[in-house]
Amino acid sequence: SVTIAGLTIPAPPSDVPAATGSSVDAVYIVATQSQLTLIKPMIDMATSSRGKPAMYASSRSYQAGAGPDFRLEMEGLQFSD
Protein backbone atom coordinates (compact mmCIF):
# COMPACT_ATOMS: atom_id res chain seq x y z
CA SER A 1 0.00 0.00 0.00
CA VAL A 2 0.97 3.64 -0.47
CA THR A 3 0.20 6.65 1.72
CA ILE A 4 -0.07 10.06 0.07
CA ALA A 5 -1.10 13.16 2.03
CA GLY A 6 -2.61 11.00 4.77
CA LEU A 7 -4.63 8.86 2.34
CA THR A 8 -3.65 5.19 2.23
CA ILE A 9 -4.19 3.41 -1.06
CA PRO A 10 -4.17 -0.36 -0.63
CA ALA A 11 -2.01 -2.50 -2.88
CA PRO A 12 -3.86 -4.47 -5.57
CA PRO A 13 -4.51 -8.11 -4.70
CA SER A 14 -1.83 -10.41 -6.06
CA ASP A 15 -4.02 -13.51 -6.25
CA VAL A 16 -6.19 -12.20 -9.11
CA PRO A 17 -5.10 -13.81 -12.39
CA ALA A 18 -4.42 -11.51 -15.31
CA ALA A 19 -6.79 -11.88 -18.25
CA THR A 20 -5.09 -13.49 -21.21
CA GLY A 21 -6.45 -13.82 -24.68
CA SER A 22 -9.50 -11.69 -23.96
CA SER A 23 -10.60 -9.34 -26.67
CA VAL A 24 -12.18 -5.91 -26.61
CA ASP A 25 -15.37 -5.42 -28.62
CA ALA A 26 -15.52 -1.63 -28.62
CA VAL A 27 -13.65 1.45 -27.47
CA TYR A 28 -15.27 4.79 -26.60
CA ILE A 29 -12.78 7.65 -26.59
CA VAL A 30 -13.49 10.92 -24.77
CA ALA A 31 -10.81 13.37 -25.84
CA THR A 32 -10.16 16.65 -27.58
CA GLN A 33 -9.34 16.61 -31.28
CA SER A 34 -5.60 16.93 -30.65
CA GLN A 35 -5.67 14.10 -28.08
CA LEU A 36 -7.68 11.91 -30.43
CA THR A 37 -5.08 12.31 -33.19
CA LEU A 38 -2.60 10.65 -30.80
CA ILE A 39 -4.87 8.02 -29.23
CA LYS A 40 -6.55 6.47 -32.28
CA PRO A 41 -3.38 5.73 -34.27
CA MET A 42 -1.87 4.07 -31.17
CA ILE A 43 -4.90 1.81 -30.86
CA ASP A 44 -4.70 1.02 -34.58
CA MET A 45 -1.03 0.04 -34.27
CA ALA A 46 -1.61 -2.06 -31.15
CA THR A 47 -4.41 -4.17 -32.64
CA SER A 48 -4.45 -6.50 -35.60
CA SER A 49 -6.73 -5.65 -38.49
CA ARG A 50 -8.70 -8.86 -37.93
CA GLY A 51 -9.34 -8.20 -34.22
CA LYS A 52 -9.83 -4.44 -34.44
CA PRO A 53 -12.55 -3.21 -32.03
CA ALA A 54 -15.31 -0.82 -33.05
CA MET A 55 -14.23 2.70 -32.12
CA TYR A 56 -16.44 5.57 -31.05
CA ALA A 57 -15.66 9.11 -29.93
CA SER A 58 -17.67 11.97 -28.49
CA SER A 59 -18.62 14.83 -30.76
CA ARG A 60 -16.25 17.05 -28.77
CA SER A 61 -13.43 15.20 -30.55
CA TYR A 62 -14.49 16.51 -33.94
CA GLN A 63 -14.34 20.09 -35.11
CA ALA A 64 -15.59 21.48 -38.40
CA GLY A 65 -12.85 22.30 -40.85
CA ALA A 66 -10.63 19.37 -39.96
CA GLY A 67 -8.34 18.68 -42.88
CA PRO A 68 -8.12 15.59 -45.07
CA ASP A 69 -5.25 14.17 -42.99
CA PHE A 70 -7.47 14.14 -39.89
CA ARG A 71 -10.32 12.48 -41.78
CA LEU A 72 -7.95 9.82 -43.14
CA GLU A 73 -6.52 9.08 -39.68
CA MET A 74 -10.03 8.78 -38.23
CA GLU A 75 -11.23 6.23 -40.78
CA GLY A 76 -13.54 3.71 -39.10
CA LEU A 77 -14.19 5.94 -36.10
CA GLN A 78 -17.81 6.85 -35.42
CA PHE A 79 -18.69 10.11 -33.66
CA SER A 80 -21.62 10.40 -31.27
CA ASP A 81 -23.47 13.40 -29.85
C-alpha positions in Angstrom: 0.0 0.0 0.0 1.0 3.6 -0.5 0.2 6.6 1.7 -0.1 10.1 0.1 -1.1 13.2 2.0 -2.6 11.0 4.8 -4.6 8.9 2.3 -3.7 5.2 2.2 -4.2 3.4 -1.1 -4.2 -0.4 -0.6 -2.0 -2.5 -2.9 -3.9 -4.5 -5.6 -4.5 -8.1 -4.7 -1.8 -10.4 -6.1 -4.0 -13.5 -6.2 -6.2 -12.2 -9.1 -5.1 -13.8 -12.4 -4.4 -11.5 -15.3 -6.8 -11.9 -18.3 -5.1 -13.5 -21.2 -6.4 -13.8 -24.7 -9.5 -11.7 -24.0 -10.6 -9.3 -26.7 -12.2 -5.9 -26.6 -15.4 -5.4 -28.6 -15.5 -1.6 -28.6 -13.6 1.5 -27.5 -15.3 4.8 -26.6 -12.8 7.6 -26.6 -13.5 10.9 -24.8 -10.8 13.4 -25.8 -10.2 16.7 -27.6 -9.3 16.6 -31.3 -5.6 16.9 -30.6 -5.7 14.1 -28.1 -7.7 11.9 -30.4 -5.1 12.3 -33.2 -2.6 10.7 -30.8 -4.9 8.0 -29.2 -6.6 6.5 -32.3 -3.4 5.7 -34.3 -1.9 4.1 -31.2 -4.9 1.8 -30.9 -4.7 1.0 -34.6 -1.0 0.0 -34.3 -1.6 -2.1 -31.1 -4.4 -4.2 -32.6 -4.4 -6.5 -35.6 -6.7 -5.6 -38.5 -8.7 -8.9 -37.9 -9.3 -8.2 -34.2 -9.8 -4.4 -34.4 -12.5 -3.2 -32.0 -15.3 -0.8 -33.1 -14.2 2.7 -32.1 -16.4 5.6 -31.1 -15.7 9.1 -29.9 -17.7 12.0 -28.5 -18.6 14.8 -30.8 -16.3 17.0 -28.8 -13.4 15.2 -30.5 -14.5 16.5 -33.9 -14.3 20.1 -35.1 -15.6 21.5 -38.4 -12.8 22.3 -40.8 -10.6 19.4 -40.0 -8.3 18.7 -42.9 -8.1 15.6 -45.1 -5.3 14.2 -43.0 -7.5 14.1 -39.9 -10.3 12.5 -41.8 -8.0 9.8 -43.1 -6.5 9.1 -39.7 -10.0 8.8 -38.2 -11.2 6.2 -40.8 -13.5 3.7 -39.1 -14.2 5.9 -36.1 -17.8 6.9 -35.4 -18.7 10.1 -33.7 -21.6 10.4 -31.3 -23.5 13.4 -29.9 
